[in-house]
Amino acid sequence: MVIAQTILAFPIVVSLCHSAIVGVDPIIRQASMTLGATPFQITITIIKEARYGIMSGVIAAFGRVMAEVGAILIVGGNIAGYTRVMTTTIALETDKGNFELALALGIVLLSISMAVNIVLHLIQKKGMVK
């Protein structure tokens, strides 16, 4: 299941991180080279400049993985206690007519997602104050 989720998230992370890194001003790279930075130091500087775009790519992939039901059902098999995840449990309980449990699990899933987004927003907000 982890491999399936990695395959789903990888293109999102790569494309958004690539866009963030390419969008960094080329003057930063040139200034680093002029000041005598090694290639590793130049890379670290560029990643530091693109950190908000990289974080948004990770959050987008996190959202994609959290919302995935189909791949998990296909790969994991929905075995209770072993491969059942929260999204497949919500789908299964809704099909069975147990809407109270499905709604409660949905609220828990949304709360987890909201907490992660709030933490990353606070990190980004803190970084912009500098």
C-alpha positions in Angstrom: 0.0 0.0 0.0 2.9 2.3 0.8 4.3 1.7 -2.7 1.0 2.4 -4.3 0.7 5.7 -2.4 4.3 6.6 -3.3 3.6 6.0 -7.0 0.5 8.3 -6.7 2.3 11.1 -4.8 5.7 11.0 -6.6 4.6 12.9 -9.8 2.9 15.6 -7.9 6.0 16.2 -5.6 8.4 16.1 -8.5 6.5 18.5 -10.7 5.7 21.1 -8.0 9.3 20.9 -6.6 10.7 21.3 -10.1 8.6 24.4 -10.7 9.6 25.9 -7.4 13.3 25.3 -8.0 13.2 26.5 -11.6 11.4 29.6 -10.4 14.2 30.7 -8.1 15.9 33.9 -9.4 19.1 33.0 -11.3 20.9 35.9 -9.6 20.9 33.9 -6.4 22.9 31.1 -8.1 25.2 33.5 -9.7 25.8 35.4 -6.4 26.6 32.1 -4.6 29.1 31.1 -7.3 30.7 34.6 -7.2 31.1 34.3 -3.4 32.9 31.0 -3.8 30.3 28.5 -2.8 30.7 24.9 -3.6 28.1 23.1 -5.7 26.6 21.6 -2.6 26.3 25.0 -0.9 24.7 26.4 -4.1 22.2 23.6 -4.1 21.3 24.2 -0.4 20.9 27.9 -1.1 18.5 27.3 -4.0 16.5 24.8 -1.9 16.2 27.3 0.9 14.9 29.9 -1.5 12.4 27.4 -3.0 11.3 26.0 0.4 7.7 27.3 0.3 7.1 25.8 -3.1 8.6 22.5 -2.0 6.3 22.5 1.1 3.3 23.1 -1.1 4.3 20.2 -3.2 4.5 17.9 -0.2 1.1 19.1 1.1 -0.5 18.6 -2.3 0.9 15.0 -2.4 -0.2 14.5 1.2 -3.8 15.5 0.2 -3.7 13.2 -2.8 -2.6 10.3 -0.7 -5.1 10.9 2.1 -8.0 11.0 -0.3 -7.0 7.9 -2.3 -9.5 5.0 -2.0 -9.2 3.1 -5.2 -5.6 2.2 -5.3 -5.7 1.2 -1.6 -8.7 -1.1 -2.3 -7.0 -2.7 -5.3 -3.5 -3.2 -3.7 -4.4 -3.7 0.0 -7.6 -5.7 -0.4 -9.4 -4.0 2.5 -8.6 -6.6 5.1 -9.9 -5.5 8.5 -7.1 -5.0 11.0 -4.4 -5.4 8.4 -4.8 -3.3 5.3 -7.9 -1.2 6.0 -7.2 2.5 6.1 -9.5 5.3 7.2 -10.7 6.2 3.7 -11.6 2.7 2.8 -13.3 2.3 6.1 -15.4 5.4 5.4 -16.4 4.0 2.0 -17.2 0.6 3.5 -19.3 2.0 6.4 -21.2 4.3 4.0 -22.1 1.3 1.8 -23.3 -0.7 4.8 -25.5 2.3 5.9 -23.5 3.1 9.0 -23.5 6.8 8.3 -22.7 7.8 11.9 -19.3 6.0 12.0 -18.5 7.1 8.5 -19.2 10.7 9.4 -17.2 10.5 12.6 -14.2 9.0 10.7 -14.6 11.7 8.1 -14.4 14.4 10.7 -11.3 12.8 12.2 -9.7 12.6 8.8 -10.5 16.3 8.1 -9.2 17.2 11.5 -5.8 15.5 10.8 -5.6 17.2 7.5 -6.5 20.6 8.9 -3.9 20.2 11.7 -1.1 19.4 9.2 -2.1 22.4 7.0 -2.2 24.8 10.0 1.2 23.7 11.2 2.7 24.2 7.8 0.9 27.6 7.4 2.4 28.7 10.7 5.9 27.6 9.6 5.5 29.5 6.3 4.2 32.6 8.2 7.1 32.5 10.6 9.5 32.3 7.6 8.0 35.3 5.9 8.6 37.6 9.0 12.3 37.5 8.6 
